[in-house]
Structure formats: structure tokens, C-alpha cells
């Protein structure tokens, strides 16, 4: 059972631009496809609604864990929480880390989501599969957003 997903991309944009795309809720929401209702503040929840077609009925909620400008933005959430009737609050959330570092005149963005091994067995496969492909798509989305 794998515990984490890791993906990385070289973005042809300065680290400050990539940081804003990740740490500013309006910018993040644009490429991530979520309308965020609250600011990003360490140790606080941030909420919104998913805007991706077919998922607009779903709430989006994270808890911001770390904002170390311009190198690390981290939050916890319940992965693949797509059943509006389910109560995910008793599950351990996964940790999502956006790590930024200057690289080859641009910015190397690495996303690591860990903690899948703590998910209930009946949710593990769907959550791991969906988020694996989801992070690949999100890397394409942020690349387009920052002007790749």
C-alpha cells in the first residue's frame, strides 16, 4: 500500500509568481477550479465550492498547515471526498505539500500528498487513483496559469 503521491514540474516562471499562484486564494482557485470563500491562514480552515464541471455541488475544505513564503505551502484535507452524504470527519486527512525552489531559470514545483495508508481500506484505492491522476492534471493547470 503506497502512502504518498509525488509529482514535479519545471515551471518557466519566477518563484514569486508561482508562490502567488499557490498562496493567494483567488489565484489558487482559478487554476485549481475552486471558488474559495476564506483567506489562507496558517492553522485555519479554508473553504469553498468546487467549480470543476460535474462537481459543483461539492464543498471544498482544507486546513492550512504551513505558509513559508516562497518555498512551502501545506494543507490537510480529505482526499476524494466526493460523496456529499458521507461524513469524512473521523478519517485522518492527508497532507498536501507544495514545495518550490528556483531551478534552471524558473521554478521547480513538487507536490507531495502523504497519509493515504491511514485511510479506511474501502476508500484507499479510489482516493489514491483519483488523486494520482488529479495531481497530474493540476500540474498542467498551474503551468498554463503561470504562463508556461
N, C-alpha and C positions, 0 to 999 in steps of 0.2 A: 504494500500500500504506500503510494507516494504521498509525501506530506506537503510538497510545495511545487508551485509553478514559477518558473523564472524565464523571462524573455527580455531581450535587449535590442536597442536600435540606436544607430548613429543619426542624430538629427542635425541638419545643416542650419543651425540657428544658435545664437549665443545663449549661454546658460541662463541669463536673466530673462530672456523671452520664454524659454521652456519652463522656468520656475513660475512665471506669471500664468502660463497655460495650465499649470498644475495647482498652484496655491490660491489662485483667485477663483471664487465660486462661480462667477459668471462665465469666465473663460473655460474652466473645467467642465461646466455644464454644457457648453456649446459643443465641444468635441466628444464628450462622454455621453451625450444625449440624455441629460437630466436637467430639470429646472430646479435649482437649489433655492430653498427658502431662507436659509440661515448662513451666517458667515462661518468661515473655517477658523476655529479657535481651539488651541490645544486642550485636551481632556474634556471637550464638549461635543455633544452630538450635532450633526448637520443633517438636515432633512430636505426632501424634495419629492418630485414625481418624475418617473422615467418618461422620456419623450420618444423613445425608440418605437416605431410603428408596431402595434400589436401588444405592447407592454405599458401603454399609457395609464392604465388603471392601477399600476403598482406604485406604492410608496418606495422611496429610496432613503435609507438611513445608514449613516456611518457614525463612528466616534473618532474624532481626530486625536491621534496619539502623539505625534511629533511634527513640528514645523521648524526645521533647521535650515533657514534660507542661506544659500540656494542649493543645498545638497540633499536634503531628505524631507519628504512629506510622507507621513504614515498614518493609516487609519485602520480600524477594525470594522468588520461588517459580517453579515450572514450571507454567505455566497449562495447564489442561485435560489434566492428566497422568492420564488415566483407564485406560490400558492397564497392568495390573499386570505384564505380561511385558516391557514396554518399559523401556529404560534411558535416562532423560532427563538423566543427569548430564553429558553432553557438551554439552548445549544451554545457551545463555545464558539465565538466568532473567529474568523480567520484574520490574519494581519496582512495588510497590503502596504508595501513599501515602494515608493518612487525614489530611486537613487539617481542623482545627476552628477556628472563630472565632465569637465572640459576634455575634449578628445578630437584630434585632427581638425582643428579649426571650428568645431561645432560642439555638440553636447551628446555624450553617451547617456541615454536613459535606460535604466534597468528597472523592471518591475518584478517584484518578488511577492507572491502571495503564499503564506505558510499557515499551517494549522489544519490542513484537511484531514489528517489522521484522527483528529478529535471529533470529527463529525459523526453523527449517527450512521451506522452501516447502511441503512436504507437510503440515505441522501448522498453518500460519498461519491459514487460513480457518476451520477448526474451532475453534481456540483463540480467535480474535478474536470469532467469532459466539457461542460458548458463554459467554465471559466478559462480553461486552456485555450479554446477557440476564441472566447471573448477577449482575452488579453491580446491575442494576435490582431484582432480587428481594431481594438483600441489603440494599438501602436500605429496602425495605418491612419486612424483618425487623428491622433495628435500630430503625426508627421504632416498631414495635409493642413492642419490648423496652424502650425508654426511656419508653414511655407516651405515645406520640403521640396 
